[in-house]
Every structure is written in C-alpha cells, then in structure tokens.
Amino acid sequence: MFQPISAFPAGGNTQALSETTMRLSFEDDAAEKPSGSEFGAMLGRVIQDIEKPKDLEDKLTMDLLAGKPIDTHDIMIAGAQGDLMLQMASTVVSKVANAYQTLINMQV
C-alpha cells in the first residue's frame, strides 16, 4: 500500500542516513559524546566567532584613523556582520531559555 521513501532505506538501515546528515560548523569530527570541558571549549569558540566581525571593524577603524587606505564600506560591512551575529546569538539564547522553561513547567 505504501511505498518506502528512497531517502529512508527499508529494513532499518540507518547507515545511509548518517552519511547524508549535515554537520554544523561548530561540531567536531569526533563521534564521541561531548563532556563538560568539550562543551565549554565549543562555547568559547562560538563566542570568539561572534566577536571576530567586531574585532575586524575595530581594526579597520583604527587603520582608517591611522591614515591607511581603507574602504569605509568594509568597515560598515564588518559592523553589520557583527550586529547580525550578536542579534542571532541573542535570539538563540532566548529560544533555548524558553524551551528550557517550557520543559521545566511540564507536568509529568
């Protein structure tokens, strides 16, 4: 009656599914479960990635003030990227906090 979807192999073989799963940019290649220290290290890398555009904007601004030939568009782009990344991080934190609050408020 029902035809199996080609992306989901019949017989419960999940090997093909795991090969097509996309990895996130902050995920390590190790297949082990992360420990607390690995989570802390990952969180530190994510925070550094969020700070990179703002650091670039500051560097470009200082170079411009020092008289180097810097395009002001590059400064504005770096600033906009930094603002966008900070806004995205703030939104993710809010969503995670709301999900946590929802789970805590569930009655079992």
RALINQUI-V400209 format. One record per helix or strand of 3 or more residues. SS is the DSSP state (~ for helix, > for strand). FROM is the first residue (numbers start at 1). LEN is the number of residues. If there is no record, write none. Layout:
ss: (SS,SS)
from: (FROM,FROM)
len: (LEN,LEN)
This chain:
ss: (~,~,~)
from: (15,36,72)
len: (6,30,34)
